[in-house]
Amino acid sequence: MLLIQVESLKVVSDFYSPVGGEIIAVNDELTDMPELVNNDPYGEGWLFEARVNGGAVELLSAAEYTALISGSDS
């Protein structure tokens, strides 16, 4: 599991990744344009790229995760 700290103007929050690995890239554009995280989270608002331990891992898509946490089967 990766533990990353995400800092905003008022708070530092821990971000827990569902997989372990190594951070290989950080989105430096967020330093000057942090609103990208909210405005375009699946495009230009990405936080980091990671090399996952243990090879390929199947993660849920955004739609699958939304269905899981909402209790829906779609």
C-alpha positions in Angstrom: 0.0 0.0 0.0 1.3 3.5 -0.9 0.7 6.3 1.6 0.9 9.7 0.1 0.2 13.1 1.8 -1.9 15.6 -0.2 -1.6 19.2 0.9 -4.1 22.0 0.5 -4.2 25.5 1.9 -5.9 24.4 5.1 -5.0 20.8 5.6 -2.7 17.9 4.9 -4.6 14.7 4.1 -3.4 11.1 3.8 -4.1 9.3 0.6 -4.1 5.5 0.8 -3.6 3.6 -2.5 -5.1 0.1 -2.8 -1.8 -1.2 -4.2 1.8 -1.0 -3.2 4.6 0.2 -5.4 6.8 3.1 -6.3 5.8 6.7 -7.4 7.3 7.3 -10.8 5.7 10.6 -11.8 4.0 13.5 -10.0 1.7 16.0 -11.8 3.6 19.2 -11.2 0.9 21.2 -13.1 -1.2 21.0 -9.9 1.2 23.3 -8.1 0.0 26.3 -10.2 -3.5 24.9 -11.1 -4.8 22.8 -8.2 -8.3 23.2 -9.4 -7.5 20.6 -12.1 -8.1 17.9 -9.5 -11.7 18.9 -9.2 -12.3 20.1 -12.8 -10.7 17.3 -14.7 -9.8 14.4 -12.3 -9.8 11.7 -15.1 -7.7 13.9 -17.5 -5.3 16.7 -16.6 -6.0 16.5 -12.8 -4.2 13.3 -12.2 -2.0 13.2 -9.0 0.7 10.7 -9.6 1.7 7.6 -11.6 2.9 4.5 -9.8 4.7 1.3 -10.8 2.7 -1.4 -9.0 4.5 -4.1 -7.1 3.8 -7.6 -8.3 3.0 -6.8 -12.0 -0.4 -6.1 -13.5 -3.3 -5.5 -11.1 -6.9 -5.2 -12.1 -8.4 -2.1 -10.5 -12.0 -0.9 -10.7 -13.0 1.7 -13.2 -14.6 4.9 -12.0 -18.0 3.6 -13.0 -17.4 0.2 -11.3 -16.3 2.0 -8.1 -19.3 4.3 -8.1 -21.6 1.3 -8.5 -19.8 -0.5 -5.7 -20.1 2.3 -3.2 -23.7 3.1 -4.2 -24.9 -0.5 -3.8 -26.0 -0.6 -7.4 -25.2 -3.5 -9.8 -24.7 -1.3 -12.9 
